[in-house]
Amino acid sequence: MKRPSKLHGRAFYESLGSPKLVLAPMVDQSEFAWRILTRSFMSPEQGKNFLAYTPMFHSKLFADVTKYRESHFQANRNPPPTGSDTNEQLKSETVERYLDGNPAFDRPLFVQFCSNNPDDLLNAARRVEPYCDAVDLNLGCPQGIAKRGHYGAFLQEDQDLIYRLINRLHTELTIPVTAKMRILETKEKTLEYAQKILSAGASILTVHGRQREQKGHATGLADWSVIRYLRENLPPETVIFANGNILQHEDIGRCLEETGADGVMSAEGNLYDPSIFAAPPLPEQCGREYWRGRDGKGGYRMDAVMRRYMDIIYKYVLDKDPPQRKPLFLPSDLEEGPPRKKRKERHEQNIQNPKDKKTGKGQKQQQKTTSPNLAAMQGHLFHLLRSLVSKHTDVRDALARSKGGDIEAFENVLSMVEEAVKVGLLEYEREHADGTAKAETDVKSHGSTELVTSTSTEIDDASESSAAAVERCKRPYFICQPYIRPLPKEALEKGSLTLSRKEKAKLEKADAETRDAGLEPGGKIMEEKINREKDPGEDAVEIPREGVVCG
């Protein structure tokens, strides 16, 4: 029986409302609750311009292992029994919709898989077909584990397999297939690669402007010029999303202009500031959640964002009303005693005896949660509160002891964060009591413990130094802000990235070759050395570690 025709390419993209703002697929980090939090900062009109991806799922595990599937994708409250969940049964009215892909609050939504087997990919895709708008193939994961498993960016050398993976979904699914790739060594090779993916039937192409080797301390800058080259050399009807270098909301418009892309995707920028897609509120609309400094720079307070996140967990995941909370503190409010003392006392009550930590005596047993939304909480909050916990280490310690599902522990962390923000606000007001902004020439680098001094008016070469980005993005520690990694040259100088003499020589040669090809090197380093052992067995599958931004 012939399947009904479906929308493809730009026609499909326009049917979604032509979204320009895209939340990236991330390993265990773009789950339902975080997507809802990200959407919550947008007005209804802005929300129409937004598209989200699920975390990356492993196709074989998702298709074959019920426990894996149900602990990663919760589309129904009462999923059909194993072996009976065909596509038609999943669409049955007897199935009550739950979280992932719920048309009431979680669409449009793309589901991403990594795979190296067309059958596995199709079987997995059919499991999610009724609950999403498209299925995406991950061609960007650069981790060593993806190399051993032969998926993600390590399919680049097997483009015939990539064609078969995409084309199988294109011909057999009722919804479109899309793909997310990384750039190759030259613009010309990247163009050929993109053309192969599109010829297989991909409706949307997301291009991460970094090469496979750019990861960790060697991440460097994404090369937007390659994305612009694709835009100018692919057919006009091709839909392209750009990914890379998005630190703040202002970077989105700049990326759209410089690349010519249809939409902009953010991964790590969103983890540190989930409001990144939303335009800042007008001064009269800030209320208690949004803070503006004397220099005009602003951002959402970390206590406000954590409250929103917690309330979403209560409402959607725990099916209960959030607790009644007092209004967030403002310096204009009447003070009720020294905030630091209160926070310290609370922290001391929650510190365990070192002996208890080893023996487990006195600790309550915490049952391991099966909800992806509860399991992701600790990781998300370490991202969100990064600059705050580096100053208030008691908050860091309390968060480290808070495990998925222990809502009481996270409520305690929230209380501590509120007190820490209160301290920060009062300190800021005291420093600016005379109405003049304090000169800030020494800026703490987000990527290291060293100080970056920027007293010159000359802007540093963006490919050599992160100082200009730090200066542009810096906020007080209690305000959501991006994590700016030192560029590879800085990492080498500071000792966080080390290379042998042989590797340094190869690095210099690679940079020279890259420049000759018309690309910015951005700190390319040698590929990670991994033992090329055979997989232990067909059923042994490795996936990236938790909390990794992938691809």
Salt bridges, closest charged atoms under 4 A:
GLU31 OE1 - HIS380 NE2 2.97
GLU45 OE1 - LYS48 NZ 3.68
ASP64 OD2 - LYS60 NZ 3.38
ASP85 OD2 - ARG69 NH2 3.85
ASP85 OD2 - ARG127 NH1 2.24
GLU96 OE2 - ARG77 NE 3.28
ASP100 OD1 - ARG35 NH2 2.79
ASP106 OD2 - ARG35 NH2 2.65
ASP106 OD1 - ARG39 NH2 3.69
ASP119 OD1 - ARG168 NH1 2.69
ASP133 OD2 - ARG107 NE 2.98
GLU157 OE2 - ARG212 NH2 2.99
ASP160 OD1 - LYS196 NZ 3.16
GLU172 OE1 - ARG126 NH2 3.18
GLU172 OE2 - ARG168 NE 2.73
GLU185 OE1 - LYS189 NZ 3.95
GLU232 OE2 - ARG228 NH1 3.99
ASP251 OD1 - ARG254 NH2 3.43
ASP251 OD1 - ARG472 NH1 2.94
GLU258 OE2 - ARG254 NH1 3.59
ASP262 OD1 - ARG10 NH2 3.00
ASP262 OD2 - ARG231 NH1 3.02
GLU268 OE2 - ARG485 NH2 2.63
GLU289 OE1 - ARG308 NH2 2.72
ASP303 OD2 - ARG301 NH2 2.79
ASP311 OD1 - ARG325 NH2 3.05
ASP319 OD2 - ARG77 NH1 3.09
ASP333 OD2 - ARG288 NH1 2.79
ASP394 OD2 - ARG343 NH1 2.88
ASP397 OD1 - ARG396 NH2 3.18
ASP406 OD1 - LYS364 NZ 3.27
GLU408 OE1 - LYS364 NZ 3.55
GLU411 OE2 - ARG325 NH2 2.93
GLU418 OE2 - ARG307 NE 2.68
GLU429 OE1 - ARG294 NH2 3.32
GLU440 OE1 - LYS474 NZ 3.88
GLU464 OE1 - LYS489 NZ 3.18
GLU471 OE2 - LYS474 NZ 3.47
GLU503 OE2 - LYS529 NZ 3.31
GLU527 OE2 - LYS147 NZ 2.66
GLU527 OE1 - ARG212 NH2 3.94
GLU528 OE1 - LYS215 NZ 3.17
GLU542 OE1 - ARG148 NE 3.15
